[in-house]
Every structure is written in C-alpha cells, then in structure tokens.
Amino acid sequence: MINPERRKQILDLLEKEGEIRTVDLSERLGVTGATIRTDLRDLAREGAIVRFHGGIRLPVSNKQKIKGENYMVRSVTHVDLKKRIGKAAAEFVGSGDTIFMDASSTTFHMIPYLKNTDNVTVITNGIHTAMELQHHNNFKSIIILGGMLRPHSGAIEGMCAREMVGRLSGEYYFVSGNGFSVESGLTGNNFFELELKRLCADRAKHIVALVDSTKMGVDSVSNFIPTDRIDYLITDAAAPSDMIERCREKGIEVIIC
C-alpha cells in the first residue's frame, strides 16, 4: 500500500474510533512499526493527528473543519477523482505558457501530467505545489507568491503575496475551492486566501475551476469567483447532471472526466 492510501486509512479509522493504539495500527495495516511511526510523524507535523503515549487521536472534535483546512487530510481524500481532474486540467497547458495554480490538493494532482510540456512558468501560493514542481526539470520558472504560510494548509497569504500578483499575468488560473454552486460560483472558508485567489483570477486570461462531484452544490462561507467569471469547469461523472446543464447555460465549458 502506498503512503497516501495508508494514511487515508489511518484517518478513516480515527474518524470511526476516535483513538487508536499505535501497536494496533501496525497489525491492522500489515506494516512494520517503523513504517507506521513515519506516517504518524508526518501526519502529526501537518496537524492532522495528535500523538499521545501509545496512541493517536484527531486534534479536534469538528472533523469537517479538519477536512477543509488541513492539507495532509485533503491530499489523501478522493484521490482517484482528483487525479482524473488533474489529468484533464493539464491538457490545457502548452509549452511556454505562464499559469497560476492555487494551493489546493486538486490542482496539485496536475503536476505529474505536465511532464510533456517545456518552459512553463508556474505562479503559485501553494508551498506543497512548489516543492513538488521543483522535482521536475521541464519548468522554466516556479514563482512562489511571498507572504505568511498558514499553518497546516500549505497556503501562503498576506499583503506581500497580493503585491506580487499585481505585477504578474498568465494564460490560465487553475483553482479549486471548498464548494461550488451555480448561484455562488466557487466558495471557500479562509478570507485572506480567498482575496488572493480573486486577485489571481483577475491576472489570468482564463479561469479553470477544478471541482470534484463531492463539492458540487456545496456552499461555503464566502464566494470568491462567481459563476460568470469561470471559463472552464472540470469535474467527474458523478456530478449532478442538472448542475452541469445549468453551468453550460451560463456559458461555462464543462469537461467531464
């Protein structure tokens, strides 16, 4: 079992049971104690779990908040859907393009599928995105928007990042959110990051929304890109057909993957 799958299993078990002994995890997942300790160290460092003597638990009782804000948790959730969406999104990018990518775990899954492009410049506020991009040598530049790193989210935000965005421009902005509806467009929870996403949208010629079916019809606290600003919507086959049709009526090109 690869790391993301195993770590998702750990989080799923915690949601059901609340607390788990470390020795029990090794037995239940069929891996060594050293492997489990590595997983738990990474999950704890990202704030996804809390370790105590002999076991682990979730950091807060509000599991939905953890899912929405913690990058480690989001990165192992609905991975198959995100990979398919990421592959479809990568097909928009041509050699020599300059693109914006947000800090979401969905846009992160574009990266492996950008291997056939050359001299692409990526502008991102995602620290995990930037770290993964630097493992590849086919990119011209990786521009990280400066500012303050929000704990456990992998997202950089703040005044410095906003000032940088004003000096940049790109062909596409690949962006996701906590939810999407026809009425509200893309919505999210963190006000400061949402302001940065609005500015990135203003600096891109085309906006590509990456939204898996679990987010369709979901409204979060604040909308940051209205429906009529979105040029392309990439989702999966489980998305509600009525919502897809309404998006197309609004002039959005919907891609089902």
C-alpha positions in Angstrom: 0.0 0.0 0.0 1.5 3.4 -1.0 1.7 6.2 1.6 -1.4 8.3 0.6 -3.6 5.2 0.7 -2.3 4.0 4.1 -2.5 7.5 5.6 -6.1 7.8 4.4 -6.9 4.5 6.1 -5.3 5.8 9.4 -7.5 8.9 9.2 -10.6 6.9 8.3 -10.0 4.6 11.3 -9.6 7.7 13.6 -12.9 9.1 12.4 -14.7 5.9 13.3 -12.9 5.1 16.5 -11.7 8.4 18.0 -8.4 6.9 19.3 -6.2 4.1 18.2 -3.2 2.4 19.8 0.0 2.6 17.7 0.7 -1.2 18.0 -2.8 -2.0 16.8 -2.3 0.2 13.7 0.8 -1.9 12.7 -1.2 -5.1 13.0 -4.3 -3.9 11.3 -2.5 -2.3 8.3 0.1 -5.1 8.0 3.2 -2.9 8.1 6.2 -2.5 10.4 6.2 -0.3 13.4 8.9 1.9 11.7 6.6 2.5 8.8 3.7 3.4 11.0 5.9 5.8 13.0 7.0 7.6 9.8 3.3 8.0 8.8 2.3 9.3 12.2 5.2 11.7 12.4 4.2 13.3 9.1 0.5 13.4 10.0 1.3 15.0 13.4 3.7 17.5 11.8 0.9 18.6 9.5 -1.6 18.9 12.4 -3.8 16.1 11.1 -3.5 14.0 14.3 -2.4 14.3 17.9 0.0 11.7 19.3 0.0 10.6 22.9 1.8 7.9 24.7 0.9 4.7 23.0 -1.6 6.0 20.5 -3.1 8.8 18.4 -6.3 10.8 18.1 -7.9 13.5 16.0 -6.9 17.1 17.1 -10.5 18.4 17.4 -14.0 17.0 17.5 -15.0 19.1 14.5 -13.9 16.6 11.8 -15.4 18.6 9.0 -13.2 21.6 9.9 -10.1 19.4 9.8 -11.0 18.0 6.4 -11.5 21.5 5.0 -8.4 23.2 6.4 -5.7 20.6 6.7 -3.7 19.9 3.6 -2.5 16.4 4.7 -6.1 15.3 5.2 -7.3 16.8 1.9 -4.4 15.3 0.0 -5.5 11.7 0.8 -9.2 12.4 0.2 -10.9 11.5 -3.1 -7.5 10.9 -4.7 -8.9 9.0 -7.7 -11.2 11.8 -8.6 -8.5 14.5 -8.2 -6.1 12.5 -10.4 -8.6 12.3 -13.2 -9.4 16.0 -12.9 -5.7 16.9 -12.7 -5.0 15.0 -15.9 -7.8 16.8 -17.8 -6.6 20.2 -16.5 -3.0 19.6 -17.6 -4.2 19.2 -21.2 -4.9 22.9 -21.3 -1.2 23.8 -20.7 1.1 24.3 -23.6 4.9 24.7 -23.7 6.0 28.2 -22.9 2.7 29.1 -21.1 2.6 31.0 -17.8 -0.1 29.6 -15.5 -1.4 30.3 -12.0 -2.0 27.3 -9.7 -3.7 27.7 -6.3 -2.7 25.8 -3.2 -5.4 23.2 -3.4 -4.8 19.4 -3.3 -6.8 19.1 -6.5 -4.5 21.3 -8.6 -1.5 19.5 -7.0 -2.6 16.4 -9.0 -2.0 18.3 -12.3 1.8 18.1 -11.8 2.5 14.6 -13.0 0.6 15.2 -16.2 2.6 18.3 -17.1 5.6 16.2 -18.0 5.1 16.6 -21.8 5.4 20.4 -21.6 8.5 22.6 -21.6 9.4 26.1 -20.4 6.2 26.5 -18.4 6.2 29.2 -15.7 4.1 28.4 -12.7 2.9 31.0 -10.2 1.5 29.6 -7.0 0.8 30.3 -3.4 1.0 26.6 -2.6 4.1 25.5 -0.7 3.4 21.8 -1.4 2.8 22.6 -5.1 6.1 24.5 -5.4 8.0 21.7 -3.6 6.6 19.1 -5.9 7.3 21.2 -9.1 10.9 21.6 -8.2 11.5 17.9 -8.6 10.9 18.3 -12.3 13.3 19.9 -14.8 10.9 20.9 -17.6 9.6 24.1 -16.0 11.1 27.4 -16.9 10.3 29.2 -13.6 8.4 28.4 -10.4 7.3 31.7 -8.8 6.1 31.4 -5.2 3.9 34.2 -4.0 5.5 35.6 -0.9 3.8 36.2 2.4 2.7 34.3 5.5 2.4 30.5 5.5 -0.9 29.4 7.0 -0.3 26.5 9.4 -1.2 23.0 8.1 -2.9 24.4 5.0 0.1 24.6 2.7 -1.1 28.1 1.5 0.8 31.4 1.6 -1.3 34.5 2.0 -1.0 38.2 3.0 -0.1 41.6 1.7 3.2 40.6 0.2 1.6 37.9 -1.9 -1.1 40.3 -3.1 1.5 42.9 -4.1 3.4 40.3 -6.2 0.2 39.2 -8.0 -0.4 42.7 -9.3 2.9 42.5 -11.3 2.2 39.1 -12.9 -0.1 37.7 -15.5 -0.8 34.3 -17.0 -2.8 32.3 -19.6 -4.8 30.2 -17.1 -5.7 30.1 -13.4 -6.3 26.6 -12.2 -8.3 26.9 -9.0 -10.5 24.9 -6.6 -12.5 25.7 -3.5 -14.4 24.1 -0.6 -17.5 24.1 -2.7 -19.2 25.2 -5.9 -22.8 26.1 -6.8 -24.3 27.7 -9.9 -25.7 30.5 -7.7 -22.5 31.3 -5.9 -19.7 30.0 -8.0 -16.5 28.9 -6.2 -16.7 29.3 -2.4 -14.3 28.9 0.4 -13.6 29.5 4.1 -10.4 31.5 4.6 -11.0 35.2 3.9 -7.3 36.1 3.3 -6.6 33.3 0.9 -9.9 34.0 -0.9 -8.8 37.6 -1.5 -5.6 36.3 -3.1 -7.5 33.9 -5.3 -9.7 36.7 -6.5 -6.6 38.7 -7.5 -5.0 35.7 -9.3 -8.3 35.3 -11.2 -8.0 39.0 -12.3 -4.5 38.4 -13.6 -5.3 35.3 -15.8 -6.9 35.3 -19.2 -8.9 32.1 -18.5 -10.2 30.6 -15.3 -10.3 26.8 -15.0 -12.2 25.5 -12.0 -11.3 22.0 -10.7 -14.3 20.7 -8.7 -14.9 17.1 -7.9 -18.5 15.9 -7.5 -18.4 15.9 -3.7 -18.1 19.7 -3.8 -20.8 20.3 -6.3 -23.8 22.0 -4.8 -21.9 22.9 -1.6 -21.7 26.5 -0.5 -19.0 27.6 2.0 -18.7 30.8 3.9 -17.7 33.1 1.1 -17.8 33.1 -2.7 -14.6 34.2 -4.4 -15.0 33.6 -8.1 -18.6 34.0 -9.4 -20.0 31.6 -12.0 -20.0 34.1 -14.8 -16.2 34.5 -14.4 -15.4 30.8 -14.9 -14.5 29.8 -18.4 -14.0 26.0 -17.8 -15.3 23.6 -15.2 -13.6 20.2 -14.8 -15.5 17.6 -12.8 -16.2 13.9 -12.7 -19.1 11.8 -14.0 -20.8 11.7 -10.6 -21.6 15.5 -10.7 -25.3 16.2 -10.8 -26.5 16.4 -14.5 -28.8 19.3 -13.8 -26.0 21.4 -12.4 -23.8 20.6 -15.4 -26.6 21.7 -17.7 -27.1 24.9 -15.8 -23.4 25.7 -15.9 -23.4 25.2 -19.7 -26.4 27.5 -20.0 -24.2 30.1 -18.1 -21.6 29.8 -20.9 -19.1 27.6 -18.9 -17.4 24.8 -20.9 -17.9 21.8 -18.7 -15.4 18.9 -19.0 -16.4 15.5 -17.5 -13.5 13.2 -16.8 
